[in-house]
Amino acid sequence: MDQNGLVDEKCESRLYIGNLDQRITEALLIKLFSPFGKIVSEDFLWHTRGPKRGEPRGFAFIQYSSREEAELAKEKMNGRLACGRPLVVRLASEKFLVETAAHPPKTVGEANKSGLAGSLSGQMSRSAKIAAIKNKLKAMEQESCSMKKPRQADSTDCGGLS
């Protein structure tokens, strides 16, 4: 089998597991997913910088020995509650395809805007993040404009407290 065939096979048996509660450990994740087949590898992602350093990022990847095992785990575990939260389970390659279909390739300027949106909370959709950033910029522009008014207007706006 050629190199590309091996890569494709690996991607098809690798699962993305998202919406993980902070209390879920690597051991618990393996325990939850081991009944569906032989787990070849597991990647539990952690924050490496900033105030959340050392805390779980809320998602992980599990590699099974076959696509069939991965499909079974996906079927049984997607939407199942773990520590009160519904798990999001997809083939890792499927997640990429879903995101690509929902958000086709962008121009360079648009890509930079979405990069800013990616730094916000993971609970919001990309379009909601962009809308929030636009609203914040609009508010900042309005604030900036109000500061440029003559001083008399400023003293009346603040109730005479300057």
C-alpha positions in Angstrom: 0.0 0.0 0.0 1.3 3.5 -0.9 2.0 6.3 1.6 -1.2 8.1 0.8 -3.2 5.0 1.4 -1.8 4.7 4.9 -2.5 8.4 5.7 -6.1 8.1 4.5 -6.6 4.9 6.6 -5.2 6.6 9.7 -7.5 9.7 9.3 -10.5 7.5 8.8 -10.0 5.7 12.1 -9.2 8.9 14.1 -12.0 10.5 16.1 -12.4 14.1 17.3 -14.1 14.2 20.7 -15.3 17.7 21.7 -17.3 19.4 24.4 -15.4 17.6 27.1 -16.1 18.7 30.7 -13.0 19.9 32.6 -13.4 17.0 35.0 -12.9 14.4 32.3 -9.4 12.9 32.5 -7.3 11.0 29.9 -8.0 7.8 31.9 -11.7 8.3 31.9 -11.8 9.2 28.2 -10.0 5.9 27.4 -12.3 4.0 29.7 -15.3 5.5 27.9 -14.1 4.7 24.4 -12.2 1.4 24.9 -15.4 -0.8 24.7 -15.7 0.0 21.0 -12.3 -1.3 19.8 -8.5 -1.2 20.2 -7.3 2.3 20.9 -4.0 2.8 19.1 -3.4 6.4 20.4 -5.0 9.2 22.3 -4.2 12.9 22.2 -5.7 14.8 25.1 -5.1 18.5 24.5 -4.0 20.9 27.3 -3.6 24.7 27.4 0.2 25.4 27.2 0.2 29.1 27.8 -1.8 31.9 29.5 -4.0 31.8 32.6 -5.4 28.4 31.7 -2.0 26.7 31.4 -2.2 23.1 32.4 -6.0 22.9 32.1 -7.7 20.7 29.6 -8.7 22.4 26.3 -12.0 20.6 26.1 -11.3 18.2 23.2 -9.2 15.2 22.3 -8.5 12.7 19.5 -8.6 9.0 19.7 -7.1 6.7 17.1 -8.6 3.2 16.7 -7.0 0.3 14.9 -9.8 0.3 12.2 -12.3 2.6 10.6 -15.2 0.2 11.7 -14.2 0.6 15.4 -14.1 4.4 15.0 -17.5 4.4 13.3 -19.0 2.3 16.0 -17.6 4.6 18.8 -18.9 7.6 16.9 -22.3 6.1 16.5 -22.6 5.1 20.2 -20.9 8.1 21.8 -21.9 11.2 19.8 -24.4 13.1 22.0 -23.9 10.9 25.0 -23.7 12.8 28.3 -20.4 12.7 30.1 -20.2 14.8 33.3 -23.5 16.5 32.3 -22.3 17.6 28.8 -23.2 16.0 25.5 -20.1 14.7 23.7 -19.4 15.7 20.1 -17.8 12.8 18.4 -16.8 12.8 14.7 -14.2 11.3 12.5 -11.3 13.8 12.6 -11.4 14.0 8.7 -15.2 14.7 8.9 -14.7 17.7 11.2 -12.3 19.2 8.6 -14.8 18.5 5.8 -17.7 20.0 7.8 -15.8 23.2 8.6 -14.6 23.5 5.0 -18.2 23.1 3.6 -19.6 25.6 6.1 -16.8 28.2 5.6 -15.4 28.1 2.1 -11.8 29.4 1.6 -11.6 33.2 2.2 -9.5 36.1 0.9 -6.5 37.1 3.0 -8.3 40.0 4.7 -11.2 37.8 5.7 -8.9 35.1 7.0 -7.3 37.6 9.3 -10.7 38.6 10.7 -11.6 35.0 11.4 -8.3 34.5 13.2 -9.3 37.2 15.6 -12.6 35.5 16.2 -10.8 32.2 16.9 -9.3 33.7 20.1 -12.7 34.2 21.7 -14.7 31.6 23.6 -15.0 28.2 21.9 -18.8 28.1 22.7 -19.7 30.7 20.0 -20.0 30.0 16.3 -17.5 31.8 14.0 -20.3 34.1 12.6 -21.3 35.0 16.2 -17.7 35.8 17.0 -17.4 38.0 14.0 -20.6 39.8 14.8 -19.4 40.4 18.4 -16.1 41.9 17.2 -18.0 44.2 14.7 -20.3 45.4 17.5 -17.3 46.0 19.8 -15.6 48.0 17.0 -18.8 50.0 16.4 -19.1 50.8 20.1 -15.4 51.9 20.3 -15.9 54.1 17.2 -19.0 55.7 18.8 -17.1 56.2 22.1 -14.2 57.8 20.2 -16.6 60.1 18.3 -18.3 61.2 21.6 -14.9 62.1 23.0 -14.1 64.5 20.1 -17.2 66.6 20.9 -16.6 70.2 22.2 -16.0 70.4 26.0 -19.3 72.0 26.7 -21.2 69.0 25.3 -19.0 66.7 27.5 -19.9 68.5 30.7 -23.7 68.2 30.0 -23.4 64.5 29.0 -21.8 63.6 32.3 -24.3 65.6 34.3 -21.8 68.4 34.9 -19.2 66.1 36.6 -15.8 66.7 34.9 
